[in-house]
Amino acid sequence: MHIRMSVRMRRTICCGIAILLSVVYLYTNRNLYTNVRDRNVSLKLLLNAAIKAAEFGGSEVIAVHDQVKFEVESKGKTKEGVNDPVTEADYRSHCAMYHSLVEAFPGITVISEETSKDCDKVAVSDVRDSIDSLVDYDIKDEIVNTNDITIWIDPLDATKEFTENLLQYVTTMVCIAVKGKPIIGVIYKPFETKQNSSLFWTWTDHVVSRNLQGLHKQENRRQPILIVSQSHAGQVHNVTKSVFGKGVEIISAAGAGYKFLEVASGNATAYVHMTVIKKWDICAGTAILTALGGTVTQLFDQQIITFGPNDSKILTQGLLATMSNHAWYLDKFFKYLI
């Protein structure tokens, strides 16, 4: 009888220890989030949260699209005279993305394209309970001071195309910048049905999502394939034909996130933009392209683009994004523009 009691006692103790360790693990991980207002934060947890936030936003976008009707408003017209719409999907995605990140990381600056509207009607998921996105990746963590971090989110990129049911261009995006440099980028295509073709992310010098690992840049390619905005083109068609000749191949597409991924995949050799563009449109794409070895600069003055909390939210000096031969493209444009 004493032996049986001893065995039972051992089992009870072992179960108790296992439960205690599980509680400690969960408490520690939640503390890595909740203590963020104090000093430091894990970038690995931030990456995981960014992935989840993009997916949360994408789910809201899909939910609105599946409604019979949804409200479309206008922010006004762009300088090119194009209507700049905003929809219920933009607001609901913002609520899901912005508040999930702010609640998990209350000490970090989060900059969004949209403002909070009727967020009490949107269920905000807790990213602290989502710890499995990176389970299959061997990632060395890095701890960073919260004051050095800025999160940029685009709740719905290509809103105009969303209203026109051109869903291939639609993305939700999250970007994490440290001291103004975008190091983590997440681009999610909520309407993409192909396996492993909906979620793309990178963390510079640490890890790349598997669907981006097989991509390689076009080395020394001299036949340009330029991808440009189809609704905010400005003079880009005329300029690029003058720079590269009338036979240059130009792809018109919507959504900055979509265009960055087309360059990363080699379907285009350069993403060129010449009109005003907002930084939440380009932060995630810049992080992804540079993590893969590409280069992103302003087009007109050739300077790098910074994404700090006090930096301008508007880019007025154009954009050039390439996977290779960046200096060659800059030189070609510079000779024409001077």
KEDREN-144068 format. One record per atom (N, C-alpha, C): x, z, y; residue in one letter. Coordinates in steps of 0.2 Angstrom, whole numbers, plus 5000, padded with zeros to 4 digits. Layout:
XZYA
...
//
This chain:
500450004994M
500050005000M
500450005006M
501050045006H
501450045012H
501749975013H
501949945007I
502249875008I
501749825011I
501049835009R
500549785012R
500449805019R
500449865021M
500349885028M
500949855032M
501549865029S
502149835033S
502149765034S
501949725029V
501849655030V
501349635035V
500749675035R
500249665040R
500549675047R
500849735047M
501149755054M
501649705056M
502049675052R
502549625054R
502149565057R
501649545053R
501249485055R
500949495062R
500649555063T
500349575069T
500849575075T
501449595074I
501949595079I
502149525080I
502249485075C
502449415076C
501949375080C
501349385079C
500749355083C
500749375090C
500849445090G
500849475097G
501449445101G
502049435098I
502649405102I
502449335104I
502149295099A
502049225100A
501549215106A
501049265106I
500549255112I
500849275118I
501349325118L
501649355124L
502149295127L
502449265122L
502949205125L
502549155128L
501949135125S
501549085127S
501249105134S
501049165135V
500849185142V
501349185147V
501949205145V
502549205149V
502749135151V
502649085146Y
502849015148Y
502348985153Y
501648995152L
501148975156L
501249005163L
501349065163Y
501449105170Y
502049085174Y
502549065170T
503149045173T
503048975176T
502748935172N
502648865175N
502148865181N
501648905181R
501248915186R
501548945192R
502048985191N
502349015197N
502848965200N
503148915196L
503548865199L
503148825204L
502448825203Y
502048795208Y
501848845214Y
501648895212T
501348945217T
501848975221T
502448975219N
502949005223N
503348955228N
503048895228V
503348845232V
503348855239V
502848895242R
502848905249R
503448955251R
503748985246D
504249035247D
504948995249D
505148955244R
505848925245R
505948855242R
505948855235N
506148795231N
505548775226N
505648715224V
505248685219V
505548635214V
505348635208S
505548595203S
505348515204S
505848475205L
505648405206L
505348375199L
505548405194K
505248375187K
504448395188K
504248455190L
503548465191L
503248425196L
503648415201L
503348365206L
503248295204L
503648275200L
503548205197L
502948205192L
502848255188N
502248265184N
501648265188N
501648305193A
501048315198A
500948245201A
501448215203A
501348145207A
500948095202A
501148095196I
500848055191I
500148075190I
500048135189K
499348155188K
498848145194K
499148155200A
498748145206A
498548065207A
499048025205A
498847955205A
498347935200A
498347965195E
497847955189E
497147985192E
497148045195F
496548075197F
496248025202F
496648005207G
496347955212G
496147895209G
496447865204G
496247805201G
495547815197G
495447875194S
494847885191S
494247885196S
494347915202E
493847915207E
493747845210E
494247805210V
494147735212V
493747695207V
493847705201I
493447675196I
492747695196I
492647765197A
491947795197A
491547765203A
491847755209V
491447725214V
491347645213V
491847615210H
491747545208H
491147535203H
491047585199D
490547575194D
489847595196D
489747615202Q
489147625205Q
488847555207Q
488147565207V
487747495209V
487947475216V
488047525221K
488147505228K
488647565230K
489047545235F
489447595238F
489547585245F
489747635249E
489747625257E
490447595259E
490347545263V
490947515266V
490947525274V
491447555277E
491447565284E
492047525286E
492147525293S
492747485296S
493147535300S
493847525300K
494247565304K
494347525310K
494147465311G
494247415316G
494547355313G
494947315318K
495247255316K
496047265317K
496347235313T
497147235314T
497347185319T
497947185321K
498147135326K
498047065324K
498047055318E
497946985316E
497146965316E
496747015318G
496047005318G
495647015311G
496047045307V
495647055300V
495347125300V
494747125297N
494347185297N
494747235292N
494847295294D
495147345290D
494647395287D
494447385281P
493847425279P
494147495276P
493647535275V
493747605271V
493147615267V
493147635261T
492647645257T
492547715254T
492047735251E
491947795248E
492447805243E
492747755240A
493247755235A
493847785238A
494047765244D
494647785248D
494547855249D
494047885251Y
493947955253Y
493947995247Y
493547975241R
493548015235R
494248015232R
494647965232S
495247965229S
495748005233S
495648005240H
496048045244H
495948125243H
495348145242C
495148215240C
495448235234C
495448195229A
495648205222A
496448215222A
496748165226M
497548165226M
497748215231M
497548215237Y
497848265242Y
497748335240Y
497148355239H
496948425238H
497248455231H
497348405226S
497648435220S
498448445221S
498748405226L
499448415227L
499548475232L
499148485237V
499148535242V
499048605239V
498548605234E
498448665231E
498948685226E
499248645223A
499848655219A
500448675222A
500548635228F
501248645232F
501048655239F
500748715241P
500548735247P
501048735253P
501648735251G
502148735256G
502448665258G
502248615255I
502548555256I
502048505260I
502348465264T
502048415269T
501748365264T
501148345265V
500848295261V
500448245267V
500748185267I
500448135272I
500048085268I
499448075270S
498948025267S
498747975272S
498547915269E
498247865273E
497547885276E
497147925272E
496447945274E
496448015276E
495848035278T
495748105280T
495248135275T
495148195275S
494748235270S
493948225273S
493548195269K
492848185270K
492448195264K
491948245265D
491548265259D
491948285253D
492448315254C
492848335248C
492548385244C
492048425247D
491748475243D
491248445237D
491148375238K
490848335233K
491248305227K
491948315228V
492348295223V
492748345219V
492648345213A
493048395209A
493748385209A
494148435211V
494848425212V
495148455206V
495548415202S
495848445196S
496448485197S
496648525193D
497248565194D
497848535191D
498348515194V
498948485191V
499348535188V
499248595189R
499648645186R
499448655178R
498848625176D
498648625169D
498848565166D
499248515169S
499348455167S
500148455166S
500348475160I
501148475159I
501348425153I
500948375152D
501148335146D
501448265148D
501348245154S
501548175155S
502248155154S
502748205154L
503448195153L
503648215146L
503248235142V
503448265136V
503948225132V
503848155132D
504248115128D
504948095131D
505048125137Y
505648105141Y
506148165141Y
506748145140D
507248195141D
507548195148D
507348245152I
507448245159I
507748305162I
508348295165K
508648355168K
508348375175K
508148435175D
507748455181D
508248465187D
507948465193E
508248475199E
507848515204E
508148575207I
507748615212I
507948595219I
507448585223V
507548565230V
507148615234V
507448625240N
507048665245N
506448635248N
505948665248T
505248635250T
505248605257T
505648635261N
505648605268N
505948535268N
506348515263D
506648455263D
506148395260D
505548415258I
505148375254I
504548345258I
504448285258T
503848255260T
503448215255T
502848225254I
502448185249I
502048135253I
502048065252W
501648015255W
501147985249W
500547985251I
500047955246I
499647905249I
499447855245D
499047805247D
498447805242D
497847835244P
497347845239P
497047775236P
497047725240L
496847655238L
497147605242L
497647575238D
497947515241D
497547455240D
497547405245A
497147345244A
496347355244A
496147395249T
495447415250T
495047355251T
495247305255K
494847245256K
494747205250K
495247205246E
495147165239E
494747205234E
494747275235F
494247315231F
493547295232F
493447285239T
492747275241T
492547205238T
493047155237E
492947085235E
492947085228E
493047135224N
493147135217N
493747105214N
494247095218L
494947075216L
495347135214L
495147155208L
495447225206L
496147225204L
496447165202Q
497147165200Q
497547185205Q
497347185212Y
497847205217Y
497747285219Y
497247315216V
497147385218V
497647435214V
497947485218T
498347535216T
498247595219T
498447655216T
498447715220T
499247735219T
499447765224M
500247775225M
500347845227M
500947875224V
501247935227V
501947925227V
502247955233C
502947945234C
503248015236C
503748035234I
504148105235I
504748085239I
504848105245A
505448095249A
505848165250A
506448165249V
506848215250V
507348205256V
507348245261K
507648235267K
507548155270K
506948135269G
506848065271G
506948015267G
507248025261K
507447975256K
506947975251K
506547915249P
506147915244P
506447915237P
506347965233I
506747965227I
506247965221I
505647985222I
505147975216I
504547935218I
504347885214G
503847835216G
503347825210G
502747835211V
502247825206V
501747765209V
501647715205I
501147665206I
500647655200I
500047665201Y
499547665196Y
499047615197Y
498947575192K
498447515193K
497747535189K
497247565192P
496747595188P
496347545184P
496347475186F
495947425183F
496347385178F
496947405177E
497347365172E
497147385165E
497047335161T
496847355154T
497347345149T
497947305151K
498447295146K
498847365145K
498947375138Q
499347435136Q
499947435140Q
500147495142N
500747515146N
500947475152N
500347445155S
500447405161S
500047435167S
499847495166S
499447525172S
499847575176S
500347615173L
500647665176L
501447655177L
501647655183F
502347645184F
502647695188F
503247725186W
503547775190W
504347785189W
504647805194T
505347815193T
505547885197T
506147905195W
506447965198W
507247945199W
507447925205T
508147895206T
508647945202T
509047905198D
509647945195D
509447995190D
508747995188H
508548035183H
508148005177H
507647965179V
507247935173V
506747885176V
506647835172V
506147775173V
505647775168V
505047755170S
504547745165S
504747695160S
504547695154R
504747645149R
504547575150R
503947565154N
503747495155N
504147465161N
504647505164L
505047475169L
505747475166L
505947505160Q
506647505158Q
506847435156Q
506447395153G
506647335151G
506747275156G
506547295162L
506547245168L
507247235170L
507447185172H
508147175175H
508147125181H
508547135186K
508547095192K
508847025190K
508646985195Q
508846915194Q
509446905198Q
510046905194E
510646895197E
510846835200E
511046835206N
511346775209N
510846715209N
510246725210R
509646675210R
509646645217R
509746585218R
509746555224R
509046515226R
508646505221Q
507946475222Q
507446535224Q
507346545230P
506846605232P
506146595230P
505846645227I
505146645226I
504946705230I
504546695236L
504446745241L
503646765240L
503546835240I
502846855239I
502746895246I
502146875249V
501946895256V
501246915255V
501046945261S
500346975262S
499846915263S
499246915259Q
498746865260Q
498246875266Q
498246935268S
497846955273S
498146975280S
498846995279H
499147015285H
499846975286H
499746915285A
500346865284A
500746855291A
500346855296G
500646835303G
500946775302G
501646765305Q
501946705305Q
502446695299Q
502346735294V
502846735288V
502846665285V
502346635284H
502346565281H
502746515285H
502646515291N
503046465295N
503746485296N
503946555296V
504646575297V
504946555290V
504646575285T
505046565278T
505146495277T
504746455278K
504846385277K
505346355282K
505446385288S
505946365292S
506646385290S
506646445287V
507246475284V
507446445278V
507046435273F
507246415266F
507046345265F
506646305270G
506446235268G
505746235266G
505446175267K
504746175266K
504546175258K
505046165254G
504946175247G
504946245244G
505046295248V
505146365246V
504446385243V
504446425237E
503846445234E
503646515237E
503046515239I
502746575242I
502146595239I
502146655237I
501546685233I
501146725238I
500546715239S
500146765243S
499746815239S
499846875240A
499546925236A
499346985241A
498947025238A
498647085242A
498947145239A
498947205243G
499247265240G
499947265240G
500247315244A
500947325244A
501247345237A
500847395234G
501147415228G
501147355223G
500647315223Y
500647255218Y
501247215220Y
501447205226K
501947155228K
502647185226K
502747255227F
503347285225F
503447275217F
502947285213L
503047275206L
503147205204L
502847155208E
503047085206E
503747075207E
504047105212V
504847095213V
505147135208V
504947195206A
505347225201A
505347195194A
504747155193S
504747125186S
505047055186S
505247025192G
505546965193G
505146905194G
504446925195N
503946865196N
504046845203N
504346885208A
504546855214A
505246885216A
505646845220T
506346865221T
506346915227T
505846905232A
505846945238A
505146955240A
505047015243Y
504447035246Y
504547035254Y
504246995257V
504346985264V
503747005268V
503847045273H
503247065277H
503447065285H
503147035289M
503347025296M
502847065301M
502247085299T
501847115304T
501847195303T
501547235307V
501547305306V
501247325299V
501547375296I
501347405290I
501447475290I
501047515286K
501047585286K
501547615281K
501847665282K
502347685277K
502047715271K
501447735271W
501147755264W
501047695260W
501047635263D
500947575259D
501647555255D
502147585258I
502847555255I
503247605252I
503147675253C
503547725251C
503647725243C
503147725239A
503147725232A
503547665229A
503347605232G
503747545230G
504447545232G
504647575238T
505347575239T
505747625235T
505347675233A
505747725228A
505847695221A
505347655219I
505347625212I
505947565212I
505847525218L
506347465218L
507047495218L
507147545223T
507847565224T
508147605217T
507647635214A
507847675208A
508047625202A
507847565203L
507947505198L
508547465200L
508847485206G
509447445208G
509347395214G
508747395216G
508547345221G
508647375228G
508447345233T
508647365240T
508047345244T
507847395249V
507347385254V
507547405261V
507447365265T
507647375272T
507147345277T
507147365283Q
506847335288Q
507047255289Q
506647215291L
506847145291L
507247125297L
506947145303F
507247125309F
507847155311F
507947225310D
508547255312D
508947275306D
508747265300Q
509147275294Q
509247345292Q
508947395296Q
509047465294Q
508647485288Q
508947545285I
508547575280I
507947605283I
507447625279I
506847655281I
506747725278I
506647775283T
506647845281T
505847865281T
505747915277F
505047945276F
505048015277F
505348045282G
505348115283G
504648135287G
504548195287P
503848225290P
503748205297P
504348195301N
504248185308N
504448105310N
504548065305D
504647995306D
504047965307D
504047905311S
503447865313S
503147845306S
502447845306K
502047825300K
501947745300K
502247715305I
502147645306I
502747605306I
502847555302L
503447515302L
503347445306L
503747435311T
503547385316T
504147325315T
504647345312Q
505247295311Q
505247255305Q
504647245302G
504647205296G
504947235290G
504847205284L
505047225278L
505347175274L
505947195270L
506247145265L
506447195259L
506147175253A
506247205247A
506447155242A
507047175239T
507347125234T
507647165228T
507747135222M
508147165217M
508847145217M
509047085220S
509647065221S
509747015227S
510347005229N
510546955234N
510246975241N
510147045242H
509847065248H
510147045254H
510847045254A
511247025260A
511146955262A
511046915257W
510946845257W
510346825261W
509746865259Y
509146855262Y
509146875269Y
509446935270L
509546955277L
509846905282L
510446885279D
510846835283D
510446775285D
510046745280K
509646685281K
509146705287K
508746755286F
508246775291F
508646785298F
509146825298F
509546845304F
509746775308F
509946725305K
510146665308K
509546635311K
509046635308Y
508446605311Y
508146645317Y
508146715316L
507746755321L
508146765327L
508846755327I
509246775333I
509146715338I
//
